[in-house]
Amino acid sequence: MANTKSNRRTFAIISHPDAGKTTLTEKLLLQGGAIHLAGEVKARGQARRARSDWMKIEQQRGISVTSSVMTFEKKFPDLNGGETITFNLLDTPGHEDFSEDTYRTLTAVDSAIMVIDAAKGIEPQTRKLFEVCRLRSVPIITFVNKVDREGRSIFEVLDEVADALALDVSPQSAPLGMGGLFKGILDFSDDTVAVPEGDSKEYLGKREPLGELPDDLAEEIELARIGYPEFDLEAYRHGDLTPVFFGSALKNFGVEELITAIAEWAPPPRPQPAGEEQVSPDRDEVTGFIFKVQANMDPNHRDRIAFMRQVSGTFKRGMKLTPSGLGKPIAIHSPILFFAQDREIADTAEAGDIIGIPNHGTLRVGDTLSEKNDLRFTGLPNFAPEILRRVILKDPTKTKQLRKALDDLSEEGVIQVFYPEIGAQWIVGVVGQLQLDVLVSRLEAEYKVGAHLEASPFATARWLKGTEAALKNFEDFNRSNLARDRDGDLVFMAKSPWDVNYQVEKNPELTFSATKER
């Protein structure tokens, strides 16, 4: 099972857009001492401005479009005699157009915090991300945010989580009133109330014993205490029960309790699937997998960072690891730990850590890294695109730069790129419309390539598998509908779902796959 001796907690925050995920991320970092003002990083003795949303388009639109990694430490005096926990927080895009990046990020975590808006309840993207967590039995702590505003009753929220997600819910706190009647958050563990202070009505650390409550509120609190299951660590870690905390990330209510719960309850590094095998974090050999590649984190250096989730072993700077996509060992001289786009060299790393490996295109999403090159981690697929567009250059002399940019961005997972067997215009595929806006923005900002997108005759794509003879026969009759992806694999470009179904029936010896796993 999990390496119970480990002090690592690697987790993600999932939510629908606007539920308050980025604000909660900042407040968790404040609690961890990694920043001292929202948005300001304290690193190596300097205060530097940085946020988890660092890309230009993210700052313009106020949404997260790429996953960031933030590592920080916090000491817990009441935990195992004063243990220091290392947190690896993976901030994910909430917008559904970036679900692929989020899906891959969720393969790299051991637990998640699900943020729900108290007024809106469970929204579609929250439900989708929850289902991804459920597929991998990722334990979830629920944070019901914005209780200082008008919202649904706590029972409505709790029952919706229980019914919609088929989870046992175990409330750990409750708001004393909401909106204009908000008087603080009652912590069920010690019956103290975190109370608002000052003109801003924030939580500044003041707690009071629970006093007399109005009858209706007292009845509500009593029902919340006894009407739901008690917290059960085993049920939570199996993904069957979620502890629920109420709070306001903006006003700092509930954040302290949340980070303590992650330290005490969230699992340390868990085994990871490699085909039929489960690779234990206790394994001596250093192993890991690349779940994300990010180009141009520092535009001045045109750098390219592969994010590796370390699965086992003790990594030491300068070690040689073999990427499964390359087949020969590479020495990792400058591994990086992250705080958003701030970074420092990592001399060592343990199972559960996320390290960045600078490279020039040798590492790709889905690659396994290991000392012996005798295993492959599984479960990081590409998905068939739902939107396909042709890329048209404004300046035809920049073809080479465009090819480089499209290759880079497809390695990151921002887009997929297809090179038609007939015709010169390359086609990009995405899951959501907003990815196309990001593509055009980044082509201009990072590669100085002006381009626009126009409609493609195709609606979706399927990866083809089969015998050499069957594939050649299919190619001879369908060349105008075929393309190669950036790996050189054959792809059927379909004009409609009907087109896919027709070809599936007509060619039973071929597999038309909507996903491709590296």
Secondary structure, DSSP 8 states (H G I E B T S, - for coil): ---TT--EEEEEEEE-TTSSHHHHHHHHHHHTTSEEETTEEEETTEEEE--S--SHHHHHHTS--S-EEEEEEEEETTSTTTEEEEEEEEE---SGGGHHHHHHHHTT-SEEEEEEETTTBS-HHHHHHHHHHHHTT--EEEEEE-TTSS---HHHHHHHHHHHHT-EEEE-EEESS-GGG---EEETTTTEEEEEETTTTEEEEEEEE-----HHHHHHHHHHHHSS----HHHHHTTSEEEEEE-BTTTTBTHHHHHHHHHHHS-----EEETTEEE-TT-SS-EEEEEEEEE-SSTTTT-EEEEEEEEES-EETT-EEEETTT-S-EE----EEEETTEEEE-SEE-TT-EEEEE-SSS--TT-EEESS--------EEE--SEEEEEEESSGGGHHHHHHHHHHHHHHTS-EEEEESSSS--EEEESSHHHHHHHHHHHHHHH---EEEEE-S-SEEEEEE--HHHHHHHHHHHGGGEEEETT--EEEEESSHHHHHHHHHH-TTSEEESEEE-
